[in-house]
């Protein structure tokens, strides 16, 4: 099964280089892994597009979409829409995958189950088991809901949304030996760059915390869609 990492990025060429090296060098079957970046039309800082072009020369399955500066959650969905994979990762440009043969671990986590409706996630060395920050989802999940991430958020909560939906239906699987390290400023693994500053500003201006709570019924609907998919599969 092809695995597609969906990764919005902006002004972080060093990050995406670090990510790609970890993804492909640690994969057991790198030809069955792809990384899809979403970059903004106005992102010309530090030659982001040129960096991706260089990565494409080294790693065959590196793609990118260039578009308007849209909500972060919509960027993930644009990546998923252009993905060839059977499994999608809700990825970030500030992570690395540190576990050898990580792709085989992910495939096995799905294949050992009777169906594909699972949120599989590893240890990001920040949230650990308590939150699926960078989860893996089968295409069946994506197609049933119509999106990889709920398209409402300019900052945060996409992972929390999917985590909550998966727990509603009892379909969440933590794989502690799968390390998807989150190089986040809160654990002193990254500087507070302009990207993060602007995201924090959007978070406050858009009142994202309140929006998440107001949309609880939508999460319940997502859970019901997945449950109905599972029910049909057993008929």
C-alpha angles and dihedrals in degrees: 000000000000114000118211120199110207110206130174111200139178131181094342110111093152091053096051091048090052090047095051094048091052094045099049100032092051096044120103091210106026092173087065094055128078134183119210118193127196112208130180123246090236096048102109097136116126092354098283093172091048090051091055090049090055090049089052089058090057101035118038098207102059115119137169140197120207118204149129121315098265136163113304092238091054090053091061090051092050089053091049091048089058096041125114095198133115088212126043128203120210090223138181136205090234098062138084128198106229103178121097113238090011091156092059090049090054094047092049091050089061098036094055090063128078093237140017103245099111138117105221118191142164138210113292090188089240111060098016115182097344096076133025096223098166106021134176121231133185119237088249089066092047095048094045093055097032093232143055093220128022103261098227107086134088091182135022129326099085089102092043090052094054092041091055094046091050092050091049089062098033094245105127124115125191117202105191096188091058103090116201097171116208110212094203130166091234091065092043094250095117140029121251096256130183090265092060094041091054091046092053089049091051090047091058097039094048093044089226095176092060093044091055092054093045091055096055092116089057090057090052089052090052090051091050091051090054092046090052090050090053092047092053090050090059096048 
